[in-house]
Amino acid sequence: LMHTGIRRTELTKIKISHINFENNIIYLDETKTKKDRYVFFRDYLSSDLKKYIKLKKRKYLFWDFKIDEILTPRKISDFMRYDKKQMGLKFYTAHMFRHTFATNMIENGSILSTVQMLLGHESIKTTQIYLHLSEKYIKNDYDKHSIDITK
């Protein structure tokens, strides 16, 4: 979730056959908007993903091995609730990772339209809602782009 910005439901629908390890690309064909898209992942995730895939032959990447079927969005929420309790957090959801992904992309120099495409938003306005820019980032951006009239 953190590395791709995908939705919890989209995560559960990743087909193993749609993962391109050569280029670190995941093709999503079961999305909320019904529009196919691509997301990317970093090299360092490849070996862990490959090990996880080797655990059992199956169609979908994320699998509930206890009941031998696809992992559901509900199960992901259950895991998150358990983690939240263990860590003593008040607010912790799968969707938070999506917001964090968008914010990190922008704060690290991505353009808004790239983030929009990665998140699969129809409207750039929706993408803007996802941004929670830090005060430090906003100040640095201001310092970089504002006009100094004393010069």
C-alpha positions in Angstrom: 0.0 0.0 0.0 2.7 2.4 1.0 4.8 1.8 -2.1 2.1 2.0 -4.7 -0.7 4.1 -3.4 -3.3 1.6 -4.5 -6.6 1.0 -2.7 -7.1 -1.8 -0.3 -9.5 -3.5 -2.7 -7.1 -3.1 -5.6 -4.3 -4.7 -3.5 -6.4 -7.8 -3.0 -7.0 -8.1 -6.8 -3.4 -8.1 -7.9 -2.9 -11.1 -10.2 0.6 -12.7 -10.0 0.6 -12.8 -13.8 0.3 -9.0 -13.9 3.6 -8.4 -12.0 6.5 -7.5 -14.2 9.6 -8.0 -12.1 11.9 -6.9 -14.9 10.5 -3.4 -14.9 8.9 -3.3 -11.4 5.4 -2.7 -12.8 2.1 -4.0 -11.6 -0.8 -3.9 -14.0 -4.2 -3.3 -12.3 -7.2 -4.5 -14.2 -9.7 -4.6 -11.3 -9.9 -1.0 -10.1 -12.5 1.1 -8.4 -12.9 3.3 -11.5 -13.0 0.3 -13.8 -10.1 1.9 -15.7 -6.9 -0.2 -16.0 -3.7 1.3 -14.8 -0.1 0.6 -13.9 1.7 1.1 -10.6 5.3 0.7 -9.8 7.4 -0.8 -7.0 11.0 -0.5 -5.9 13.7 -3.1 -6.6 14.1 -4.0 -2.9 10.6 -5.3 -2.8 11.2 -7.8 -5.6 12.9 -10.5 -3.7 10.3 -10.5 -0.9 7.4 -10.6 -3.4 9.1 -13.5 -5.2 9.5 -15.4 -2.0 5.9 -14.8 -1.1 4.7 -15.9 -4.5 6.6 -19.2 -4.1 4.7 -20.1 -1.0 1.7 -21.5 -2.9 0.5 -21.7 -6.5 -2.4 -19.3 -6.9 -3.8 -16.6 -9.3 -3.8 -13.6 -6.9 -0.8 -12.2 -5.0 -2.4 -11.8 -1.6 -3.8 -15.0 -0.3 -5.4 -16.1 3.0 -3.5 -19.4 3.5 -5.7 -20.4 6.5 -8.9 -20.7 4.4 -7.1 -21.2 1.0 -8.7 -18.3 -0.9 -8.0 -14.7 -1.9 -7.4 -12.3 0.8 -10.3 -9.9 1.2 -10.3 -6.2 1.8 -12.1 -7.0 5.1 -9.2 -9.1 6.2 -6.8 -6.3 5.5 -8.9 -4.0 7.7 -8.9 -6.7 10.4 -5.1 -6.8 10.3 -4.9 -3.0 10.5 -7.2 -3.0 13.5 -5.1 -5.6 15.2 -1.9 -3.6 14.4 -3.5 -0.4 15.6 -4.4 -1.9 18.9 -0.9 -3.5 19.3 0.8 -0.1 18.6 -1.7 1.9 20.8 -2.7 4.2 17.9 -6.0 6.0 17.7 -6.2 6.2 14.0 -4.6 3.7 11.6 -6.2 2.5 8.3 -5.1 1.1 5.0 -6.3 4.3 3.3 -3.8 6.3 5.3 -1.1 4.7 3.3 -2.7 6.0 0.1 -2.7 9.6 1.5 0.9 9.2 2.7 2.0 7.9 -0.7 0.5 10.9 -2.4 2.1 13.4 0.0 5.5 11.7 -0.2 5.4 11.8 -4.0 4.7 15.5 -4.0 7.2 16.3 -1.3 9.9 14.4 -3.1 9.4 16.4 -6.3 6.7 14.6 -8.3 4.2 16.6 -10.3 0.5 16.4 -9.3 -0.6 14.9 -12.6 1.8 11.9 -12.1 0.3 11.3 -8.6 -3.2 11.6 -10.1 -2.4 8.8 -12.6 -0.8 6.6 -10.0 -3.8 6.9 -7.7 -6.2 6.4 -10.5 -8.2 9.6 -9.9 -10.5 11.0 -12.6 -10.1 14.5 -11.3 -6.9 16.4 -10.2 -9.1 17.9 -7.5 -9.6 14.5 -5.9 -5.8 14.1 -5.9 -5.3 17.4 -4.1 -7.5 16.3 -1.3 -5.0 13.5 -0.6 -2.1 15.8 0.0 -1.2 16.6 3.5 1.9 18.7 3.0 4.2 19.3 5.9 4.8 22.8 7.2 8.5 22.3 6.5 7.8 21.3 2.9 5.5 24.3 2.3 8.1 26.7 3.9 10.9 25.2 1.7 8.8 25.5 -1.4 7.9 29.1 -0.5 11.6 30.0 0.0 12.5 28.4 -3.3 9.8 30.0 -5.4 8.9 33.3 -3.8 10.3 36.6 -5.1 12.9 38.4 -3.1 12.2 42.1 -3.8 15.4 43.2 -1.9 17.6 42.0 -4.8 
